[in-house]
Amino acid sequence: MVLRQANSLLCVFIEVILNQWGVLVWAYPWWNWPNVWLIILIGYMPYMIFSFWVHDMESMKKKVTVVAAMWVIVIVCLVLFMGILKWI
């Protein structure tokens, strides 16, 4: 669990540095300094938890099943939000 949090903090630290240098623009006021906790909790922590969880699975079959299920969810969301609702 510590490694997941450390990786999330490292990613946010890099984002903050890039933003301060002017090479990364945060477009929303709530996704900006000093609200970096949102970037940690919403942006990087779920990704780190998921990726470490899949990496630690015992069999390749489980890994492929979980990643395939994730892609099914992504495709369904794209069809819904792009195709049906026209939000994207």
Contacts in CASP RR format, 6 or more apart in sequence:
PFRMAT RR
TARGET T0000
AUTHOR 0000-0000-0000
METHOD contacts of the structure
MODEL  1
MVLRQANSLLCVFIEVILNQWGVLVWAYPWWNWPNVWLIILIGYMPYMIF
SFWVHDMESMKKKVTVVAAMWVIVIVCLVLFMGILKWI
3 52 0 8 1.000
4 45 0 8 1.000
4 48 0 8 1.000
4 49 0 8 1.000
4 52 0 8 1.000
5 45 0 8 1.000
5 48 0 8 1.000
7 44 0 8 1.000
7 48 0 8 1.000
8 40 0 8 1.000
8 44 0 8 1.000
8 45 0 8 1.000
8 48 0 8 1.000
9 40 0 8 1.000
11 44 0 8 1.000
12 36 0 8 1.000
12 39 0 8 1.000
12 40 0 8 1.000
12 44 0 8 1.000
15 24 0 8 1.000
15 36 0 8 1.000
15 39 0 8 1.000
16 33 0 8 1.000
16 36 0 8 1.000
18 24 0 8 1.000
19 25 0 8 1.000
19 26 0 8 1.000
19 32 0 8 1.000
19 33 0 8 1.000
26 32 0 8 1.000
26 33 0 8 1.000
30 38 0 8 1.000
31 38 0 8 1.000
31 39 0 8 1.000
50 70 0 8 1.000
53 66 0 8 1.000
54 63 0 8 1.000
54 66 0 8 1.000
54 67 0 8 1.000
55 63 0 8 1.000
57 63 0 8 1.000
57 66 0 8 1.000
78 88 0 8 1.000
81 87 0 8 1.000
81 88 0 8 1.000
82 88 0 8 1.000
END
